[in-house]
Amino acid sequence: MEKRCSMKYITFTLLLFSTLWCSAQDTTRMWLHIGTSVNSYNGDLEGKKKYTSSFHIGLQLNRKKRLNGNINIGAGTLNGEDRDFTFDSNQTPLPSPNKFFKTNFFYINYDLHYNIIKKRNLIVYISQGIGMIRFSPKDDEGNDLADLPETRAEEETYRQESLMLPTNLGVIYLLPNQYGVSLQAGYYNTLTDYLDNISTLGDSADNDNALAIRFAFFVPLQ
């Protein structure tokens, strides 16, 4: 009889602990996320597709059912090459535009996430953000292209900072302890045409852009 009572007490204690544990995990209000991205540049020197990487860290809020904020900080590289790149110019002497570039970049942005699906272990979302990106295109010898005016049209200069409006679609899978992993795909949507140092001499009227496919780990903080 005493053994049976002990077993009932242990069972009740375990059930109570499980209930409290689950309730605590359901109230997670913030995650730290750390991950990497595979990037693909789109612009005047796109040529053959090249893939680069970046690293990011951020804070994802989880206070609302549908709309939550997200802060991202990241850094990485983009590059492109088109050895058949041609241009039209009446300038004398003719400019010598670069046909290769490698850009190191750093960015910080804020996203607003809309949860299409939100369950205890699964979140599917779309997001729209706004932020700043700093970039530094270089040629194949490591020279800063912004400092080489002969690679652009006459008197063409640019800033190496730009606004960006990143758009993403993603999914977050959460374990019972609220640790998780995520996969996200989207575009940086920069508001500059100079990630590759080419603008006026290029054929494209659109800004340079980059596709990023991101994988991240989520760690609950609150």
C-alpha positions as CSV (number, residue, x, y, z in Angstrom):
1,M,0.0,0.0,0.0
2,E,2.8,2.4,0.9
3,K,4.6,1.5,-2.3
4,R,1.5,2.2,-4.4
5,C,1.1,5.6,-2.7
6,S,4.7,6.4,-3.4
7,M,4.2,5.6,-7.1
8,K,1.1,7.8,-7.3
9,Y,3.0,10.6,-5.6
10,I,5.9,10.3,-8.1
11,T,3.6,10.1,-11.1
12,F,1.7,13.2,-9.9
13,T,4.9,15.1,-9.4
14,L,6.2,14.2,-12.8
15,L,2.9,15.2,-14.4
16,L,2.9,18.5,-12.5
17,F,6.5,19.2,-13.5
18,S,5.7,18.4,-17.2
19,T,2.8,20.8,-17.1
20,L,4.8,23.6,-15.6
21,W,7.7,22.9,-18.1
22,C,5.4,23.0,-21.1
23,S,3.7,26.2,-19.9
24,A,7.1,27.8,-19.3
25,Q,8.2,26.9,-22.8
26,D,5.0,28.2,-24.4
27,T,5.8,31.7,-23.0
28,T,9.1,32.1,-24.8
29,R,9.3,35.8,-25.7
30,M,12.7,36.1,-27.4
31,W,15.2,33.9,-29.2
32,L,18.8,34.5,-30.0
33,H,19.5,33.2,-33.5
34,I,22.9,32.4,-35.1
35,G,23.5,31.1,-38.6
36,T,25.0,31.2,-42.0
37,S,23.7,32.1,-45.5
38,V,24.4,31.1,-49.1
39,N,24.3,34.2,-51.2
40,S,23.8,34.7,-55.0
41,Y,24.5,38.1,-56.6
42,N,22.3,39.6,-59.3
43,G,23.5,42.5,-61.4
44,D,25.4,43.7,-64.4
45,L,28.3,41.3,-63.9
46,E,26.2,38.3,-63.0
47,G,27.6,36.1,-65.8
48,K,28.0,32.5,-64.5
49,K,26.4,32.1,-61.1
50,K,28.7,32.2,-58.1
51,Y,27.8,31.4,-54.6
52,T,29.3,33.0,-51.5
53,S,28.6,32.9,-47.8
54,S,27.7,35.2,-44.9
55,F,27.3,35.0,-41.1
56,H,24.5,36.6,-39.1
57,I,23.3,36.9,-35.5
58,G,20.1,38.4,-34.2
59,L,17.1,38.6,-31.8
60,Q,13.7,37.2,-32.8
61,L,10.7,38.4,-30.6
62,N,7.7,36.1,-30.0
63,R,5.3,38.3,-28.0
64,K,2.4,38.3,-30.5
65,K,0.5,35.6,-32.4
66,R,0.8,37.2,-35.8
67,L,3.3,40.2,-35.9
68,N,6.7,40.1,-34.2
69,G,9.9,42.0,-34.7
70,N,13.4,40.7,-35.6
71,I,16.8,42.3,-35.5
72,N,19.6,41.1,-37.7
73,I,23.3,41.9,-37.9
74,G,25.4,40.1,-40.6
75,A,28.5,40.2,-42.7
76,G,29.7,38.3,-45.8
77,T,30.8,38.5,-49.4
78,L,29.3,38.7,-52.9
79,N,31.2,38.3,-56.2
80,G,30.5,38.2,-59.9
81,E,32.3,37.9,-63.2
82,D,31.4,38.5,-66.8
83,R,34.5,38.5,-69.1
84,D,32.2,39.2,-72.1
85,F,30.8,42.4,-70.5
86,T,30.4,45.2,-73.2
87,F,29.4,48.8,-72.9
88,D,28.6,51.9,-75.0
89,S,30.4,55.2,-74.3
90,N,31.4,58.4,-76.2
91,Q,33.8,59.3,-73.4
92,T,37.4,60.1,-74.3
93,P,39.5,58.3,-73.2
94,L,37.2,55.3,-73.0
95,P,36.5,54.0,-69.5
96,S,37.9,50.6,-68.5
97,P,35.0,49.0,-66.4
98,N,35.8,46.0,-64.2
99,K,34.6,42.6,-65.4
100,F,35.1,41.0,-62.0
101,F,34.3,42.2,-58.5
102,K,34.3,40.9,-54.9
103,T,32.3,42.8,-52.4
104,N,32.6,42.5,-48.6
105,F,29.5,43.7,-46.9
106,F,28.1,44.4,-43.4
107,Y,24.5,45.0,-42.7
108,I,22.0,45.7,-39.9
109,N,18.2,45.6,-40.3
110,Y,14.9,45.3,-38.5
111,D,12.2,42.9,-39.9
112,L,8.6,42.7,-39.2
113,H,7.5,39.0,-39.3
114,Y,3.9,38.0,-40.1
115,N,3.2,34.4,-38.9
116,I,1.2,32.5,-41.5
117,I,1.2,29.5,-39.3
118,K,2.1,29.6,-35.6
119,K,2.0,26.4,-33.5
120,R,3.9,25.3,-30.4
121,N,6.6,23.6,-32.5
122,L,6.3,25.3,-35.9
123,I,6.3,28.8,-37.3
124,V,5.9,29.7,-41.0
125,Y,6.3,33.4,-41.7
126,I,6.9,36.1,-44.3
127,S,8.9,39.2,-43.4
128,Q,9.6,42.7,-44.6
129,G,12.5,44.7,-43.2
130,I,14.4,47.9,-43.5
131,G,18.1,48.4,-42.8
132,M,21.5,49.6,-43.9
133,I,24.2,47.8,-45.8
134,R,27.9,48.8,-46.2
135,F,29.8,47.4,-49.1
136,S,33.3,47.6,-50.6
137,P,33.8,46.3,-54.1
138,K,37.3,45.3,-55.2
139,D,38.8,44.1,-58.4
140,D,40.7,40.8,-58.9
141,E,43.9,42.3,-57.6
142,G,42.2,43.5,-54.4
143,N,42.1,47.2,-55.4
144,D,39.1,49.3,-54.1
145,L,37.0,49.9,-57.2
146,A,35.4,53.0,-55.7
147,D,38.8,54.6,-55.8
148,L,39.3,53.9,-59.6
149,P,37.2,56.5,-61.5
150,E,38.4,55.1,-64.9
151,T,36.2,52.0,-64.3
152,R,33.1,54.1,-64.5
153,A,31.5,56.9,-66.6
154,E,33.0,60.3,-66.3
155,E,32.4,62.0,-62.9
156,E,30.4,59.0,-61.7
157,T,30.8,58.5,-58.0
158,Y,28.8,56.6,-55.3
159,R,28.4,56.1,-51.6
160,Q,29.4,52.7,-50.2
161,E,26.4,52.6,-47.9
162,S,22.8,52.0,-48.9
163,L,19.3,51.4,-47.6
164,M,18.0,47.9,-48.1
165,L,14.5,46.4,-47.8
166,P,14.9,42.7,-47.3
167,T,11.9,40.4,-48.0
168,N,11.9,36.8,-46.8
169,L,9.9,33.6,-46.4
170,G,10.9,31.2,-43.7
171,V,10.1,28.3,-41.4
172,I,11.2,27.8,-37.8
173,Y,11.0,24.3,-36.2
174,L,11.0,24.2,-32.4
175,L,11.8,21.4,-30.0
176,P,9.8,21.0,-26.7
177,N,12.5,23.0,-24.9
178,Q,12.0,25.8,-27.4
179,Y,15.4,25.4,-29.0
180,G,15.0,25.3,-32.7
181,V,16.3,25.6,-36.3
182,S,15.2,27.7,-39.2
183,L,15.4,27.9,-42.9
184,Q,14.8,31.2,-44.7
185,A,15.0,32.4,-48.3
186,G,14.7,35.9,-49.6
187,Y,16.3,39.0,-51.2
188,Y,18.3,41.8,-49.7
189,N,16.6,44.3,-52.0
190,T,19.4,46.9,-51.8
191,L,18.7,50.5,-53.1
192,T,22.1,50.8,-54.8
193,D,23.4,49.8,-58.3
194,Y,27.0,49.8,-57.2
195,L,27.6,46.5,-55.4
196,D,29.6,45.5,-58.5
197,N,30.9,49.1,-59.2
198,I,28.9,49.1,-62.5
199,S,25.9,51.3,-63.1
200,T,25.8,53.8,-66.0
201,L,27.9,51.6,-68.2
202,G,25.7,48.6,-67.5
203,D,22.6,47.3,-69.3
204,S,20.4,46.7,-66.3
205,A,18.2,49.6,-65.1
206,D,17.5,47.8,-61.8
207,N,19.5,48.0,-58.6
208,D,21.9,45.2,-57.7
209,N,20.4,42.5,-55.5
210,A,21.3,39.3,-53.8
211,L,19.4,36.1,-53.0
212,A,20.2,34.6,-49.6
213,I,19.3,31.1,-48.3
214,R,19.8,31.1,-44.6
215,F,20.1,28.4,-42.0
216,A,20.0,29.3,-38.3
217,F,19.9,27.9,-34.7
218,F,17.4,29.4,-32.2
219,V,18.2,29.7,-28.5
220,P,15.4,30.8,-26.1
221,L,16.4,33.8,-23.9
222,Q,13.1,34.7,-22.2
